[in-house]
């Protein structure tokens, strides 16, 4: 028999398939629960409660699938399904999860009855809307048995023909695979040549672009060269102008230097000395502060180490009985002695440096006070007097040296008194001579 003839027999063979079993095959058709089988009307909907809903057939039926349609049950809500198998009378029980508003159970066996117990719900209005049963009645099994023999013969024949065709197809596929491999190799060669061609074309385009860019750069450089030449000429004229301005500024700077020198000569009361002393004092304070920080850090580290090591003595009660606490204390005595010596020497060094910092700061303050006093005394003593520059300078110098002498003796002793300097009689100033002639 040819393959076409076997296909024709398969098409004419009407193999039975599971179909819907309607309510006529069930007992107690008057019950509201039984009316759910094949139901399409909302009047027959049953409210879902946590109780058993039972369905019983008149005679055993081969059932392949049972689907209970629901409403307002969430996906995943599980119901308890029970069925009674024929002829053993065994009961099968399974938990089914709700999916797409339906509980679906695969049975594939003869049963006499089945039941469903929905889960307990407290909120919502859950409903059982219909029950669909698919399978075969007992009277249909004689026809199905006849179809099984025909189908088996056709299956064996079809398998043999398929094996022959498969071997032929396998050989052809091997040939096709070889041809495809050659095509792939040729395609790879073509692609490689295309890539090399594209690379060469890209290099040509790049070289052309570089050539055009070089031409534009040459033109730009020529333009820049002409601009630089114009700038050089402009700069030459500007240099001559700046040279004249520099000469004028040099003259003005010389005049300003002369005025500054004259002003510096008029400053007689501790200007430069104080600033230099203050700068040197600040530098010394920073240096001594750094030096004082070293012994202070040593004191802190040794102190922390002593306290941390002393905490270990709190566990002496755990020592073996053969070890004496005095042996431990005597063994630690040299360490404690060295730490104490370090703390004492560091304390003395820190004290010396800190005392020096305080002394330098007091000197800065005292010298500042001397400057303020000298300035105030000098200005007060010159008020209302007609003194020339030489006399004023002499008095200021005398006062400054006198104050410095007292400062060096003990930073302005309590018994200090200003000793007036005796000067020879000086000639009257021209303005005083004018006043006397008028008198």
C-alpha positions as CSV (number, residue, x, y, z in Angstrom):
1,X,0.0,0.0,0.0
2,X,1.3,3.4,-1.0
3,X,1.7,6.3,1.4
4,X,-1.1,8.2,-0.3
5,X,-3.5,5.3,0.2
6,X,-2.6,5.0,3.9
7,X,-3.2,8.8,4.3
8,X,-6.5,8.3,2.6
9,X,-7.5,5.5,5.1
10,X,-6.4,7.7,8.0
11,X,-8.6,10.5,6.8
12,X,-11.6,8.2,6.3
13,X,-11.0,6.6,9.8
14,X,-13.4,8.3,12.2
15,X,-11.5,7.8,15.5
16,X,-13.7,8.6,18.5
17,X,-12.6,11.5,20.7
18,X,-13.8,12.5,24.2
19,X,-17.0,14.5,24.1
20,X,-19.2,16.3,26.5
21,X,-21.4,14.1,28.8
22,X,-24.6,16.0,29.4
23,X,-26.9,16.1,32.4
24,X,-29.0,13.1,31.1
25,X,-26.4,10.7,32.3
26,X,-26.6,11.9,35.9
27,X,-29.0,11.1,38.7
28,X,-30.8,13.7,40.8
29,X,-31.3,16.0,37.9
30,X,-33.7,18.1,40.0
31,X,-31.0,19.3,42.3
32,X,-29.7,22.8,41.8
33,X,-26.2,21.4,42.0
34,X,-26.8,18.8,39.2
35,X,-28.2,21.6,37.0
36,X,-24.7,23.1,36.8
37,X,-23.8,20.3,34.3
38,X,-23.7,22.0,30.9
39,X,-25.3,25.1,32.4
40,X,-25.5,28.4,30.3
41,X,-28.0,30.3,32.4
42,X,-27.2,32.7,35.3
43,X,-30.4,31.5,37.0
44,X,-28.8,28.2,37.8
45,X,-25.6,29.7,39.4
46,X,-24.8,28.3,42.8
47,X,-23.2,30.4,45.6
48,X,-19.8,29.0,46.5
49,X,-19.7,27.8,50.1
50,X,-17.3,25.7,52.1
51,X,-19.3,22.5,51.7
52,X,-19.4,19.4,49.5
53,X,-21.2,19.6,46.1
54,X,-21.8,16.0,44.8
55,X,-22.6,14.7,41.3
56,X,-23.6,11.0,40.7
57,X,-23.9,9.2,37.4
58,X,-26.7,6.7,36.6
59,X,-24.1,4.2,35.5
60,X,-20.3,4.2,35.4
61,X,-18.9,6.6,32.8
62,X,-15.3,6.9,31.4
63,X,-14.4,10.5,32.2
64,X,-11.3,12.2,30.9
65,X,-11.7,15.7,32.2
66,X,-14.0,17.7,34.6
67,X,-14.0,21.5,34.6
68,X,-15.9,23.5,37.3
69,X,-16.3,27.2,36.1
70,X,-16.4,29.8,38.9
71,X,-16.7,33.5,39.5
72,X,-14.8,35.8,41.9
73,X,-12.4,33.1,43.1
74,X,-8.8,34.3,43.0
75,X,-6.2,32.4,41.0
76,X,-4.5,29.9,43.3
77,X,-7.6,29.3,45.6
78,X,-7.5,25.5,46.1
79,X,-10.6,23.2,46.2
80,X,-10.8,19.6,47.3
81,X,-11.9,17.2,44.5
82,X,-13.1,13.6,45.2
83,X,-14.2,10.8,42.8
84,X,-15.2,7.1,43.1
85,X,-13.6,4.7,40.6
86,X,-15.5,1.8,39.0
87,X,-15.5,-1.2,39.7
88,X,-13.0,-1.1,42.7
89,X,-15.0,1.6,44.5
90,X,-11.7,3.3,45.5
91,X,-11.9,7.1,46.1
92,X,-9.4,9.5,44.6
93,X,-8.9,12.8,46.3
94,X,-6.8,15.8,45.0
95,X,-6.4,19.5,45.7
96,X,-7.0,21.6,42.6
97,X,-5.9,25.3,42.2
98,X,-8.2,27.8,40.5
99,X,-6.8,29.1,37.2
100,X,-8.7,31.5,34.9
101,X,-11.9,31.2,37.0
102,X,-12.0,27.4,36.7
103,X,-11.0,24.2,38.5
104,X,-9.9,21.6,36.0
105,X,-9.2,17.9,36.9
106,X,-7.8,15.2,34.6
107,X,-9.3,11.7,35.5
108,X,-9.0,9.3,32.5
109,X,-10.9,6.4,34.2
110,X,-14.4,5.0,34.9
111,X,-16.1,6.7,37.8
112,X,-19.5,6.5,39.4
113,X,-19.6,9.9,41.1
114,X,-17.5,12.9,42.0
115,X,-17.7,15.9,44.4
116,X,-16.0,19.4,44.8
117,X,-15.5,21.3,48.1
118,X,-14.6,25.0,47.5
119,X,-12.3,26.8,50.0
120,X,-13.7,28.9,52.8
121,X,-14.2,32.6,51.9
122,X,-15.4,35.4,54.1
123,X,-15.5,38.4,51.7
124,X,-16.9,38.6,48.2
125,X,-19.8,36.9,46.3
126,X,-18.2,33.6,44.9
127,X,-20.3,31.5,42.5
128,X,-20.2,28.1,40.8
129,X,-21.4,28.9,37.2
130,X,-21.2,25.5,35.3
131,X,-19.7,22.0,35.2
132,X,-18.3,20.5,32.0
133,X,-17.7,16.7,31.9
134,X,-15.8,15.1,29.0
135,X,-15.4,11.4,28.2
136,X,-17.1,8.3,26.8
137,X,-20.2,6.4,27.8
138,X,-19.9,2.6,28.4
139,X,-21.8,1.8,25.2
140,X,-19.2,3.5,23.0
141,X,-16.2,1.3,24.1
142,X,-17.1,-1.6,21.6
143,X,-16.7,0.8,18.6
144,X,-13.5,2.3,20.1
145,X,-12.0,-1.2,20.5
146,X,-12.5,-1.9,16.7
147,X,-10.9,1.5,15.8
148,X,-7.9,0.6,18.0
149,X,-7.0,-2.4,15.8
150,X,-7.3,-0.4,12.5
151,X,-5.3,2.5,14.0
152,X,-2.5,0.1,15.2
153,X,-2.1,-1.5,11.7
154,X,-2.0,1.9,10.0
155,X,0.4,3.1,12.7
156,X,2.9,0.2,12.0
157,X,2.7,0.7,8.3
158,X,3.1,4.5,8.6
159,X,6.1,4.0,10.9
160,X,7.9,1.8,8.4
161,X,7.2,4.2,5.5
162,X,8.4,7.1,7.7
163,X,11.6,5.2,8.6
164,X,12.3,4.7,4.9
165,X,11.6,8.3,4.0
166,X,13.7,9.4,7.0
167,X,16.7,7.5,5.8
168,X,16.3,9.0,2.3
169,X,15.8,12.5,3.8
170,X,18.9,11.9,6.1
171,X,21.1,11.1,3.1
172,X,19.7,14.2,1.2
173,X,20.3,16.3,4.3
174,X,23.9,15.1,4.4
175,X,24.4,16.2,0.8
176,X,22.6,19.5,1.5
177,X,24.9,20.0,4.6
178,X,28.0,19.5,2.4
179,X,26.7,21.9,-0.1
180,X,25.8,24.4,2.6
181,X,29.3,24.1,4.0
182,X,30.8,24.9,0.6
183,X,28.4,27.8,0.3
184,X,29.4,29.0,3.7
185,X,33.1,28.8,2.7
186,X,32.5,30.6,-0.5
187,X,30.4,33.2,1.3
188,X,33.2,33.7,3.9
189,X,35.7,34.2,1.1
190,X,33.4,36.7,-0.6
191,X,32.8,38.5,2.6
192,X,36.6,38.6,3.3
193,X,37.3,40.0,-0.1
194,X,34.4,42.6,0.3
195,X,36.0,43.6,3.6
196,X,39.4,44.0,2.1
197,X,37.8,46.0,-0.7
198,X,36.0,48.2,1.7
199,X,39.2,48.7,3.8
200,X,41.1,49.7,0.7
201,X,38.4,52.1,-0.3
202,X,38.3,53.5,3.2
203,X,42.0,54.0,3.1
204,X,41.7,55.8,-0.2
205,X,39.0,58.1,1.2
206,X,41.0,58.8,4.3
207,X,44.1,59.7,2.3
208,X,42.0,62.0,0.1
209,X,40.5,63.6,3.2
210,X,44.0,64.1,4.7
211,X,45.2,65.6,1.4
212,X,42.3,68.1,1.4
213,X,42.8,68.8,5.1
214,X,46.5,69.5,4.4
215,X,45.7,71.9,1.6
216,X,43.3,73.8,3.9
217,X,45.9,73.8,6.6
218,X,48.5,75.3,4.3
219,X,46.1,78.0,3.2
220,X,45.3,78.7,6.9
221,X,49.0,78.9,7.8
222,X,49.6,81.3,5.0
223,X,46.8,83.6,6.2
224,X,48.1,83.3,9.8
225,X,51.6,84.2,8.6
226,X,50.4,87.4,7.0
227,X,48.4,88.2,10.2
228,X,51.6,87.6,12.3
229,X,53.6,89.9,10.0
230,X,51.0,92.6,10.6
231,X,51.0,92.0,14.3
232,X,54.8,92.2,14.4
233,X,54.7,95.6,12.7
234,X,52.0,96.7,15.1
235,X,54.0,95.3,18.1
236,X,57.2,97.2,16.9
237,X,55.3,100.5,17.0
238,X,53.8,99.5,20.3
239,X,57.2,98.6,21.7
240,X,58.5,102.1,20.9
241,X,55.5,103.6,22.6
242,X,55.9,101.4,25.7
243,X,59.6,102.3,25.8
244,X,58.7,106.0,26.1
245,X,56.1,105.1,28.8
246,X,58.7,103.1,30.6
247,X,61.1,106.0,30.7
248,X,58.3,108.2,32.2
249,X,57.5,105.5,34.7
250,X,61.1,105.2,35.7
251,X,61.2,108.9,36.4
252,X,58.0,108.6,38.4
253,X,59.4,105.6,40.3
254,X,62.6,107.5,41.1
255,X,60.5,110.3,42.6
256,X,58.4,107.8,44.5
257,X,61.5,106.1,45.9
258,X,62.8,109.5,47.1
259,X,59.5,110.2,48.8
260,X,59.5,106.8,50.3
261,X,63.0,107.2,51.6
262,X,62.1,110.5,53.1
263,X,59.0,109.0,54.8
264,X,61.1,106.1,56.2
265,X,63.5,108.6,57.6
266,X,60.7,110.2,59.5
267,X,59.6,106.9,61.1
268,X,61.5,106.8,64.4
269,X,59.4,104.8,66.8
270,X,59.8,101.0,66.4
271,X,58.3,100.3,63.0
272,X,60.6,97.8,61.4
273,X,62.0,96.4,64.6
274,X,58.5,95.5,65.9
275,X,57.4,93.8,62.7
276,X,60.6,91.8,62.5
277,X,60.4,90.8,66.2
278,X,56.8,89.8,65.8
279,X,57.6,87.7,62.7
280,X,60.6,86.0,64.4
281,X,58.5,85.5,67.6
282,X,55.7,83.8,65.6
283,X,58.2,81.6,63.9
284,X,59.8,80.6,67.3
285,X,56.4,79.9,68.8
286,X,55.5,77.6,65.9
287,X,58.9,75.8,66.3
288,X,58.6,75.5,70.1
289,X,54.9,74.3,69.7
290,X,56.0,71.6,67.4
291,X,58.8,70.6,69.8
292,X,56.5,70.7,72.8
293,X,53.9,68.5,71.0
294,X,56.5,65.6,70.8
295,X,56.9,65.0,74.6
296,X,53.1,65.6,75.0
297,X,52.3,62.9,72.5
298,X,54.9,60.6,74.2
299,X,53.2,61.2,77.6
300,X,49.8,60.4,76.1
301,X,51.0,57.2,74.4
302,X,52.8,56.0,77.5
303,X,49.8,56.8,79.7
304,X,47.4,55.0,77.4
305,X,49.8,52.0,77.3
306,X,50.1,51.9,81.1
307,X,46.3,52.0,81.5
308,X,45.7,49.3,78.9
309,X,48.4,47.1,80.4
310,X,47.0,47.7,83.9
311,X,43.7,46.3,82.8
312,X,45.4,43.0,82.3
313,X,46.0,42.8,86.1
314,X,42.2,42.4,86.6
315,X,42.6,38.7,85.4
316,X,45.2,37.8,88.1
317,X,42.8,35.5,89.8
318,X,43.0,33.2,86.8
319,X,46.8,32.6,87.4
320,X,48.1,29.2,88.3
321,X,48.5,28.6,92.0
322,X,52.3,28.1,91.5
323,X,52.7,31.7,90.2
324,X,52.9,34.5,92.9
325,X,51.4,37.9,92.2
326,X,54.5,39.5,93.6
327,X,56.6,37.8,90.9
328,X,54.4,39.4,88.3
329,X,54.5,42.9,90.0
330,X,58.3,42.7,90.4
331,X,58.7,41.6,86.7
332,X,56.6,44.6,85.6
333,X,58.4,47.1,87.9
334,X,61.3,47.9,85.4
335,X,58.7,48.5,82.7
336,X,56.7,50.8,84.9
337,X,60.0,52.5,86.0
338,X,61.0,53.2,82.4
339,X,57.5,54.5,81.5
340,X,57.6,56.8,84.6
341,X,61.0,58.1,83.5
342,X,59.7,58.7,80.0
343,X,56.7,60.6,81.4
344,X,58.8,62.7,83.8
345,X,61.4,63.6,81.1
346,X,58.7,64.4,78.6
347,X,56.8,66.5,81.1
348,X,60.0,68.5,81.8
349,X,60.7,69.0,78.1
350,X,57.2,70.1,77.4
351,X,57.2,72.4,80.4
352,X,60.4,74.1,79.2
353,X,59.1,74.6,75.6
354,X,55.7,75.9,76.9
355,X,57.4,78.3,79.3
356,X,59.6,79.5,76.3
357,X,56.4,80.0,74.2
358,X,54.8,82.1,77.0
359,X,58.0,84.1,77.5
360,X,58.2,85.0,73.8
361,X,54.6,86.0,73.7
362,X,55.1,88.2,76.8
363,X,58.1,89.9,75.0
364,X,55.9,90.5,72.0
365,X,53.2,92.1,74.2
366,X,55.7,94.1,76.2
367,X,57.5,95.5,73.1
368,X,54.1,96.4,71.6
369,X,53.2,98.2,74.8
370,X,56.6,100.0,74.7
371,X,55.9,101.1,71.1
372,X,52.4,102.4,72.1
373,X,53.7,104.2,75.1
374,X,56.6,105.7,73.2
375,X,54.4,106.9,70.4
376,X,51.8,108.4,72.9
377,X,54.5,110.1,75.1
378,X,56.3,111.5,72.1
379,X,53.1,112.9,70.5
380,X,52.0,114.4,73.9
381,X,55.4,115.9,74.7
382,X,55.6,117.6,71.2
383,X,52.1,119.1,71.4
384,X,52.4,122.9,71.4
385,X,56.2,123.0,70.9
386,X,58.0,124.4,68.0
387,X,60.8,121.9,67.5
388,X,62.8,121.3,64.4
389,X,63.4,117.9,63.0
390,X,66.8,117.4,64.6
391,X,65.5,118.2,68.1
392,X,62.4,116.0,67.6
393,X,64.6,113.1,66.3
394,X,67.0,113.6,69.2
395,X,64.2,113.4,71.8
396,X,62.5,110.4,70.2
397,X,65.8,108.5,69.9
398,X,66.6,109.3,73.6
399,X,63.2,108.1,74.7
400,X,63.4,105.0,72.6
401,X,66.8,104.0,73.9
402,X,65.8,104.7,77.5
403,X,62.7,102.5,77.2
404,X,64.6,99.7,75.6
405,X,67.2,99.9,78.3
406,X,64.5,99.6,81.0
407,X,62.8,96.8,78.9
408,X,66.0,94.8,78.8
409,X,66.5,95.2,82.5
410,X,63.1,93.7,83.4
411,X,60.4,94.7,81.0
412,X,59.8,98.2,82.4
413,X,60.6,98.0,86.1
414,X,58.1,99.4,88.6
415,X,60.5,102.3,89.6
416,X,61.2,103.5,86.0
417,X,61.2,107.3,85.5
418,X,62.0,109.1,82.3
419,X,65.2,111.2,82.6
420,X,64.9,114.3,80.5
421,X,67.9,114.9,78.2
422,X,69.6,118.3,78.6
423,X,70.2,119.9,75.3
424,X,72.3,123.1,74.6
425,X,70.4,126.3,73.8
426,X,69.4,126.1,70.2
427,X,68.9,128.9,67.8
428,X,65.3,130.2,67.3
429,X,63.4,129.1,64.4
430,X,62.8,131.6,61.6
431,X,59.1,131.8,62.6
432,X,60.1,132.6,66.3
433,X,62.4,135.4,65.0
434,X,59.6,137.0,63.1
435,X,57.4,136.9,66.2
436,X,60.0,138.7,68.3
437,X,60.6,141.5,65.8
438,X,56.9,142.1,65.7
439,X,56.9,142.4,69.5
